[in-house]
Amino acid sequence: MLQYLASPGGDFWSFRHQQENLHYTFCIKGHQVPDITEQIPILDLTGCLHLILRHKQKNTSYALWDGFQWQKKEFPLQHWDSLITHVDESNNLYLLIKNQRKLNLVLGSKDRSWEVMELLPSHLSNEYNEQHYEPIFLTTKEGQLWLYMVDKLKSALTAWTLFPSTEQMRRERELWVNEDLQIEGKWLSNNQLLLLLTEKELKSSLYFLHINLTNFEPTLRIIGKRPLLGKTFYHLLEEANNLMLIITGPRLSPAQSKFYYCFSFDSGGNWTTVKSSSLFAPLALAPVTEINHIPGKRIALDTIYGVPLHQPLILDYTELAAILGKQSLIKKEFYYSK
């Protein structure tokens, strides 16, 4: 039995009763915030939402949703080029902020105060400046902060340790370098770096690089021929050891008349042949990530058949795989019903 309710304010409830169990969801109606050029939402371990907003006027603001209301607080640094985040096991929020060549580590503690530290490469400042490293992920391992960065050519990946008490950082090792390949997609999952690469020159093939962050062992596998040229977006769904890679063109462009997908059933060691699908096309997809950039098993469809949805359709790995397996039947039934 299904029941749906909409409040006068636009909030939405759904109830599903099945086999003497009740399942319900609650969707809060959103509000428009004007003059925002970038947003960085962060979920912590208690389910609170931290929201960093870059405004059209170039200033930055911060707000916290505690489950009941928004709490606003001044953001410590107003201007930045890139910003990555990490929530540790104690629910402390770390922000690694890059502004030109400077790196600042910002700690948001439990009492909601900010602590700002400017990081100084201890004995490799020349290398850091010459390579123009770009931070991609921040993690903690056994109480130690680790920073992973790529060079300006997206061909080399390095690991650094951070020491907030002395405001120092140290280059630990080069995790990967291949001047013929460049990184196009990156994910962090369960103490693993998952990277998607393609050739710099021909850009004809896709490769999957798996790096175990316990022993730093890299494993490179070829996926197959790259199905799209030009601007391309990659979405990764993960359920246990199963991965689904979805490849799309720019949002609602002619390239979106179809999307491409493939599977791995051993955490990226081997991949199925890349297939195409025109199901729901024109289709717009968006990733549903979890805490600390983990890709998770869900994806959001917010436009199907070219029609924007009021609420996105959220599918998990198993549901989408089943739909793709039956797409020819679904397509026939849809067109017949019209």
Secondary structure, DSSP 4 states (H G I P E B T S, - for coil): -EEEEE-TTS-EEEEEEETTEEEEEEEPPP----SEEEEEEEE-TTS-EEEEEEETTS-EEEEEE-SS-EEEE--S----SEEEEEE-TT--EEEEEEETTEEEEEEE-TTS-EEEEEEEESS-HHHHHHHT-EEEEEEEETTEEEEEEE-TTS-EEEEEEEETTTTEEEEEEEEEE-TTEEEEEEEE-SSEEEEEEEESSS--EEEEEEEETTT--EEEEEEEE----SS-EEEEEEETTEEEEEEE-STTSGGGG-EEEEEESSTTSS-PPPEEE-TTSS-EEEEE--GGG---SEEEEEEETTEEEEEEEEEEHHHHHHHHHTHHHHHHHHHHH-
